[in-house]
């Protein structure tokens, strides 16, 4: 999100929809490189609490630090690194393997 400067209500709603979809499918939304204004909008909208502060990685002077920290968090969230896995839903047909974490 390093290039995002201002979030409007539609962006926040789309991000909330994405977050809800990912959680329903056992995945997580990680936000990397957010600037203070973006973080403030996420906080004021309540989306920051929903996503979890542990899944937001603010921009830093060194642009790779936020990405590195987000990748470390993504590894923590992988099923083999967690004591309990998210419950899976029964599916009628096989689906392509999708990464368990998304980084924006």
Buried (B, 14 or more C-beta within 10 A) or exposed (E): BEEBEEBEEEBBEEBBEBBEEBBEEBBBBBBBBBBEEBBEBBEEBEBBEBBEEEBBBBBEEEEEBBBEBBBEBBEEBEEEEEEEEBEEEEEEEEEEEEEBBBBE
